[in-house]
């Protein structure tokens, strides 16, 4: 999945589609490259929007999006921590630490998702 802010590519994100892939997230990975991300869609069945960084080796930036894909919160999460945005959101995009600042992502920005070519095949 490619994620854009305006015409700028934010990242090429893997999509965590199952309960286990959402639970695992980025655990046990050695790194997250600048062009990579992980997109997690929250299940409407669960009220919690908290994110954890258990068993992670590096900090990450979090971008929380509402149902219109508008940024409602951002945060940096260090290993072995939890973060709850405290607001209603539908997705969280996990990025390399510093990506939010580098790309100028802020509350109110609108992101766009597009299926990448290699996923279409």
SEGUNU-940266 format. One line per 10 residues: their letters; for each residue z, y, x of C-alpha. Coordinates in nm, 2 decimals, decimal comma. Last residue first. Layout:
A	Z:Y:X ~ ...
***
This chain:
XXXXXXXXXX	-0,94:-0,84:-0,04 ~ -0,77:-0,55:-0,21 ~ -0,47:-0,58:0,02 ~ -0,68:-0,51:0,33 ~ -0,83:-0,21:0,17 ~ -0,50:-0,04:0,10 ~ -0,38:-0,01:-0,26 ~ -0,30:0,35:-0,33 ~ 0,03:0,52:-0,39 ~ 0,07:0,89:-0,45
XXXXXXXXXX	0,37:1,11:-0,36 ~ 0,48:1,43:-0,54 ~ 0,72:1,66:-0,36 ~ 1,02:1,79:-0,56 ~ 1,28:1,71:-0,30 ~ 1,14:1,73:0,05 ~ 0,90:1,56:0,28 ~ 0,80:1,78:0,58 ~ 0,62:1,49:0,76 ~ 0,83:1,51:1,07
XXXXXXXXXX	1,15:1,58:0,87 ~ 1,10:1,27:0,65 ~ 0,97:1,06:0,94 ~ 1,28:1,12:1,15 ~ 1,41:0,77:1,12 ~ 1,13:0,53:1,05 ~ 1,06:0,50:0,68 ~ 1,21:0,33:0,37 ~ 1,05:0,43:0,04 ~ 1,28:0,40:-0,26
XXXXXXXXXX	1,14:0,36:-0,61 ~ 1,23:0,41:-0,97 ~ 1,50:0,68:-0,95 ~ 1,79:0,80:-1,16 ~ 2,04:0,99:-0,95 ~ 2,35:0,91:-0,75 ~ 2,14:0,86:-0,44 ~ 2,36:0,56:-0,33 ~ 2,38:0,49:0,04 ~ 2,53:0,19:0,21
XXXXXXXXXX	2,60:0,15:0,58 ~ 2,57:-0,12:0,85 ~ 2,29:0,05:1,05 ~ 2,24:0,43:1,00 ~ 2,08:0,56:0,68 ~ 1,90:0,90:0,67 ~ 1,87:1,05:0,33 ~ 1,62:1,19:0,08 ~ 1,65:1,26:-0,29 ~ 1,44:1,32:-0,61
XXXXXXXXXX	1,09:1,29:-0,46 ~ 0,84:1,28:-0,74 ~ 0,66:0,94:-0,79 ~ 0,64:1,01:-1,17 ~ 0,90:0,74:-1,24 ~ 1,14:0,90:-1,00 ~ 1,12:0,87:-0,62 ~ 1,39:0,82:-0,35 ~ 1,29:0,87:0,01 ~ 1,51:0,69:0,27
XXXXXXXXXX	1,49:0,75:0,64 ~ 1,59:0,46:0,87 ~ 1,85:0,39:1,14 ~ 1,80:0,09:1,37 ~ 1,92:-0,27:1,43 ~ 1,97:-0,37:1,07 ~ 2,21:-0,65:0,98 ~ 2,34:-0,45:0,68 ~ 2,14:-0,14:0,61 ~ 2,22:-0,11:0,24
XXXXXXXXXX	2,05:0,08:-0,04 ~ 2,21:0,18:-0,37 ~ 2,01:0,23:-0,69 ~ 2,26:0,05:-0,91 ~ 2,18:0,02:-1,28 ~ 2,00:-0,31:-1,26 ~ 1,78:-0,44:-1,54 ~ 1,53:-0,16:-1,48 ~ 1,44:-0,33:-1,15 ~ 1,40:-0,09:-0,87
XXXXXXXXXX	1,07:-0,07:-0,69 ~ 1,10:-0,10:-0,31 ~ 0,84:0,04:-0,07 ~ 0,88:-0,05:0,30 ~ 0,72:0,18:0,56 ~ 0,50:0,17:0,86 ~ 0,30:0,45:1,04 ~ 0,59:0,54:1,27 ~ 0,67:0,18:1,36 ~ 0,98:0,01:1,22
XXXXXXXXXX	1,17:-0,19:1,48 ~ 1,33:-0,52:1,58 ~ 1,35:-0,65:1,22 ~ 1,66:-0,84:1,13 ~ 1,70:-0,67:0,80 ~ 1,42:-0,44:0,68 ~ 1,44:-0,52:0,31 ~ 1,62:-0,86:0,28 ~ 1,75:-0,79:-0,07 ~ 1,42:-0,64:-0,19
XXXXXXXXXX	1,23:-0,94:-0,04 ~ 1,48:-1,18:-0,21 ~ 1,45:-1,01:-0,55 ~ 1,07:-1,02:-0,53 ~ 0,81:-0,74:-0,49 ~ 0,91:-0,57:-0,17 ~ 0,59:-0,37:-0,10 ~ 0,47:-0,32:0,26 ~ 0,40:0,04:0,32 ~ 0,12:0,21:0,51
XXXXXXXXXX	0,26:0,55:0,58 ~ 0,28:0,92:0,49 ~ -0,10:0,97:0,48 ~ -0,17:1,34:0,41 ~ -0,40:1,45:0,13 ~ -0,11:1,56:-0,09 ~ 0,18:1,33:0,01 ~ 0,02:0,99:0,05 ~ 0,15:0,63:0,05 ~ -0,09:0,34:0,14
X	0,00:0,00:0,00
***
